[in-house]
Amino acid sequence: MKVTHALPLAALALALLGSSGFAQTAPVVFGLTQTYLPTQFTAGNGVGQAVTVADDMTIDGFGFYLEQRGGGDVDFFILNQTTGQTIVDPTGVSTVASPKQWDNLDFNTPLALTGGDTYIFGVYGDNLMTVGTQPQATFTSDGLGVGASYDFTGTTNTGSAANEVGLRIYSNDPPDAPEPSSLLLLGTGILAAAGVVRKRLTS
């Protein structure tokens, strides 16, 4: 049986939209390459990947590498492991029966993540679901770190999982730009250094 939850006002305000297999337009800021080992989960069960956040940022969506027997919807969710809060309630994302592909949940409004907190990005299905996993695979990140992975029944954490999970996080949030005063100091330093070099050359 598929678990459904009433969305809180915060989640409604985000106006979350699911898309099946379409590429996210925002850049990948976190990419685990776990696409090789298939791990199967029965109906109502799934997996979550913890991600540490270094600084405040926003994200525009996330995706898993998966397939589900009979296709249909799988449910994506996000938990704040640090505070124990549900950040994104289970939201249906259409997937395919085969082969596995990257399925994404896209946000119309960017979702804010708090620096110093750890978030679990999770998924479970309403049929036999297969997710790409792999231990100790390489990853790319921009201020995000790989945490532990966990097995889930619905959104209930049932213990540590053996392998990391194929997960992508997308964001248009750019790195912090230097403040004008910092740029001015940098420019002054460069000019001063150039003056010293010129003086030595002419002396």
Secondary structure, 3 states (H helix, E strand, C coil): CCCCCCCCHHHHHHCEEEECCCCCCCCEEEEECCCCEEEEECCCEEEEEEEEECCCEEEEEEEEEEEECCCEEEEEEEEECCCCEEEEEEEEEEECCCCCEEEEEEEEEEEEECCCCEEEEEEEECCCEEEEEECCCCEEECCEEEEEEEEEECCEEEEECCCEECEEEECCCCCCCCCHHHHHHHHHHHHHHHHHHHHHHHC
